[in-house]
Amino acid sequence: MYNFIFTTFGYSWWPISHWSPEWVGAIGTIVTIYYTIRYYNKDRKVRFLLMLTPDYSTKQDGIIVEGNKIQTIRLDGFNDSLTPAMFMYVGYYLRPNLMLDFIIMRLNVFVENVSMPERIRDWCIKLRDKITPGSIQEVKDIFSTDKYITVKSFERIPTVEISFRDIIGGVNSLLKIDNRNRKRLLKGKKVKIEFVFQKHDGTKYRTALMVDKECLERNK
């Protein structure tokens, strides 16, 4: 009985007793690779903020009054990562239903993962862009849509400022081929306009603006 217990739970039974320096080195390498990938996956923080500029008017007595129309939309971004990156503004689209939007975002998470094999990442990028609803309406001559801009670590991404009237025109074009969001507006519900920036590795970042039918008609 004592021999069985000693043989089963004794030191010689555990694999650690047979570990060689090569095994220890291999495990150390695996742990290092794991934490390196984890670090770089976490150190990819990018933030985008959306600000609305109202239409101001000045009365005769010099008082500036804020109007009920939106003049421009300002998109500000920040590279909060320790590593420099390249970004470009690619346009906007109307957010689809929850299931399709979830799939798009999950594919984008796979694209962002640096440990993902390149072939799988390329496949995820193509599928994500293919199922994104509608054609992204690009705003020309605002932000170099054919060139990436390099942004250093902890620096601001160049501001994008867009006329809201131009956006309304693009949204109306998208609504012609988007039955879901067109019906939402007719029912008095809001729709989301997703503004998109893309990183050089294919990762996309979004910031949204919610509008209703009244807002679209008021700002024509």
C-alpha positions as CSV (number, residue, x, y, z in Angstrom):
1,M,0.0,0.0,0.0
2,Y,2.7,2.4,1.0
3,N,4.8,1.4,-2.1
4,F,1.7,2.2,-4.3
5,I,1.2,5.7,-2.8
6,F,4.9,6.5,-3.0
7,T,5.1,5.3,-6.6
8,T,2.0,7.3,-7.6
9,F,2.5,10.5,-5.8
10,G,6.3,10.5,-5.4
11,Y,8.6,12.9,-6.9
12,S,9.8,10.5,-9.6
13,W,6.2,10.3,-11.1
14,W,6.0,14.0,-11.9
15,P,7.3,15.1,-15.4
16,I,9.2,18.0,-13.8
17,S,11.7,15.4,-12.6
18,H,12.6,14.6,-16.2
19,W,12.7,18.1,-17.6
20,S,15.9,19.0,-19.4
21,P,17.3,22.5,-20.0
22,E,16.0,22.2,-23.5
23,W,12.4,21.7,-22.2
24,V,12.7,24.7,-19.8
25,G,14.0,26.9,-22.7
26,A,11.2,25.8,-25.0
27,I,8.5,26.6,-22.4
28,G,10.2,29.9,-21.7
29,T,10.1,30.8,-25.4
30,I,6.4,29.8,-25.7
31,V,5.5,32.0,-22.7
32,T,7.5,34.9,-24.1
33,I,5.8,34.6,-27.5
34,Y,2.4,34.4,-25.8
35,Y,2.9,37.6,-23.7
36,T,4.5,39.4,-26.7
37,I,1.4,38.7,-28.9
38,R,-0.9,39.7,-26.0
39,Y,1.0,42.9,-25.5
40,Y,0.8,44.0,-29.1
41,N,-2.8,43.0,-29.4
42,K,-3.6,45.3,-26.4
43,D,-1.3,48.1,-27.5
44,R,-3.4,48.9,-30.6
45,K,-5.7,51.5,-29.0
46,V,-7.2,54.0,-31.3
47,R,-10.0,56.5,-30.4
48,F,-12.2,58.5,-32.7
49,L,-14.6,61.3,-31.6
50,L,-17.4,62.9,-33.5
51,M,-18.4,66.5,-32.9
52,L,-21.2,68.5,-34.5
53,T,-20.8,72.2,-35.4
54,P,-24.2,74.0,-35.3
55,D,-25.2,76.8,-37.6
56,Y,-24.7,80.0,-35.6
57,S,-26.4,83.3,-36.4
58,T,-25.7,86.8,-35.1
59,K,-28.5,89.1,-34.1
60,Q,-28.4,92.9,-34.5
61,D,-27.4,93.4,-30.9
62,G,-24.3,91.3,-31.4
63,I,-25.6,88.2,-29.6
64,I,-24.6,84.9,-31.3
65,V,-27.4,82.4,-31.3
66,E,-27.0,78.7,-32.0
67,G,-29.3,77.6,-34.8
68,N,-31.2,74.3,-35.1
69,K,-29.2,73.1,-38.1
70,I,-25.9,71.2,-38.3
71,Q,-23.2,72.9,-40.3
72,T,-20.4,70.4,-40.3
73,I,-19.3,67.2,-38.7
74,R,-15.8,67.0,-37.3
75,L,-14.0,63.7,-36.8
76,D,-11.0,63.6,-34.4
77,G,-8.8,60.6,-33.9
78,F,-6.0,59.7,-31.5
79,N,-3.4,57.0,-31.8
80,D,-3.1,55.9,-28.1
81,S,-0.7,53.1,-29.0
82,L,3.0,52.9,-28.3
83,T,3.7,52.2,-31.9
84,P,3.2,54.6,-34.9
85,A,0.5,53.7,-37.5
86,M,-0.9,54.8,-40.8
87,F,-4.6,55.8,-41.2
88,M,-7.0,57.1,-43.8
89,Y,-10.6,58.2,-43.9
90,V,-12.6,55.9,-46.2
91,G,-16.2,57.3,-45.9
92,Y,-19.4,56.3,-44.2
93,Y,-22.4,53.9,-44.5
94,L,-25.7,53.1,-42.8
95,R,-25.5,50.6,-40.0
96,P,-27.3,47.3,-40.9
97,N,-29.3,44.9,-38.7
98,L,-27.7,43.7,-35.4
99,M,-26.7,40.2,-36.7
100,L,-24.9,41.5,-39.8
101,D,-23.3,44.3,-37.8
102,F,-22.1,41.8,-35.2
103,I,-20.5,39.6,-37.9
104,I,-18.8,42.6,-39.5
105,M,-17.3,43.6,-36.1
106,R,-16.2,40.1,-35.3
107,L,-14.4,39.9,-38.6
108,N,-12.7,43.2,-37.9
109,V,-11.5,41.8,-34.5
110,F,-9.9,38.9,-36.4
111,V,-8.2,41.3,-38.8
112,E,-6.8,43.3,-35.8
113,N,-5.3,40.2,-34.2
114,V,-1.6,40.2,-35.0
115,S,-1.3,36.5,-34.2
116,M,-3.8,35.6,-37.0
117,P,-2.2,33.9,-40.0
118,E,-1.9,36.3,-43.0
119,R,-4.0,34.1,-45.3
120,I,-6.9,34.1,-42.8
121,R,-6.6,37.8,-42.1
122,D,-6.8,38.5,-45.9
123,W,-9.9,36.3,-46.1
124,C,-11.5,38.1,-43.2
125,I,-10.8,41.5,-44.8
126,K,-12.4,40.5,-48.1
127,L,-15.4,39.0,-46.5
128,R,-15.9,41.9,-44.1
129,D,-15.8,44.4,-47.0
130,K,-18.0,42.3,-49.1
131,I,-20.9,42.0,-46.6
132,T,-20.7,45.7,-45.5
133,P,-24.0,47.0,-46.7
134,G,-24.3,49.6,-49.5
135,S,-21.4,51.5,-51.1
136,I,-19.4,53.6,-48.7
137,Q,-20.0,57.2,-49.8
138,E,-16.5,58.7,-50.1
139,V,-16.1,62.4,-49.5
140,K,-13.6,63.7,-52.0
141,D,-10.9,66.3,-51.4
142,I,-11.4,66.3,-47.6
143,F,-8.9,63.6,-46.5
144,S,-6.6,61.8,-48.9
145,T,-8.7,58.8,-49.7
146,D,-5.9,57.2,-51.7
147,K,-3.1,57.7,-49.3
148,Y,-2.4,56.8,-45.7
149,I,-1.1,59.4,-43.2
150,T,1.5,58.3,-40.7
151,V,0.6,59.1,-37.1
152,K,3.2,58.7,-34.3
153,S,2.4,57.2,-31.0
154,F,0.2,59.2,-28.7
155,E,-0.4,61.8,-31.4
156,R,-3.6,63.2,-33.0
157,I,-4.9,61.9,-36.3
158,P,-5.5,64.7,-38.7
159,T,-9.0,66.1,-38.3
160,V,-11.7,65.4,-40.9
161,E,-14.4,68.1,-41.3
162,I,-17.4,67.4,-43.5
163,S,-20.3,69.5,-44.6
164,F,-23.4,67.9,-43.1
165,R,-25.4,68.9,-46.3
166,D,-23.0,66.7,-48.3
167,I,-23.5,63.9,-45.9
168,I,-27.3,64.2,-46.2
169,G,-27.0,63.8,-50.0
170,G,-24.9,60.7,-49.6
171,V,-27.3,59.2,-47.0
172,N,-30.3,59.8,-49.3
173,S,-28.5,57.9,-52.0
174,L,-27.9,55.0,-49.6
175,L,-31.5,55.0,-48.5
176,K,-32.6,54.3,-52.0
177,I,-31.0,50.8,-51.8
178,D,-31.5,50.2,-48.0
179,N,-35.1,49.2,-47.4
180,R,-34.5,48.4,-43.7
181,N,-33.2,51.9,-42.7
182,R,-35.7,53.6,-45.0
183,K,-38.6,51.9,-43.2
184,R,-37.1,52.8,-39.9
185,L,-37.1,56.5,-40.8
186,L,-40.7,56.2,-42.0
187,K,-41.7,54.7,-38.6
188,G,-40.1,57.7,-36.8
189,K,-37.0,55.7,-35.7
190,K,-33.4,56.8,-36.0
191,V,-30.7,55.3,-38.2
192,K,-27.0,55.3,-37.6
193,I,-24.4,56.7,-39.9
194,E,-21.1,54.9,-39.4
195,F,-18.0,57.0,-40.3
196,V,-15.0,54.8,-41.0
197,F,-11.2,55.1,-40.7
198,Q,-8.9,52.3,-41.9
199,K,-5.5,51.4,-40.6
200,H,-2.7,50.2,-42.8
201,D,-3.2,46.6,-41.6
202,G,-6.8,46.6,-42.8
203,T,-8.4,47.2,-39.4
204,K,-11.4,49.6,-39.5
205,Y,-12.5,52.0,-36.8
206,R,-16.0,53.4,-36.6
207,T,-17.7,56.3,-34.9
208,A,-21.5,56.8,-35.4
209,L,-24.0,59.6,-35.6
210,M,-27.8,58.9,-35.1
211,V,-30.2,60.8,-37.2
212,D,-34.0,60.8,-37.7
213,K,-36.2,61.9,-40.6
214,E,-36.8,65.3,-39.1
215,C,-33.0,65.9,-38.8
216,L,-32.5,64.9,-42.4
217,E,-35.2,67.2,-43.7
218,R,-34.2,70.1,-41.5
219,N,-30.6,70.0,-42.8
220,K,-31.3,69.7,-46.5
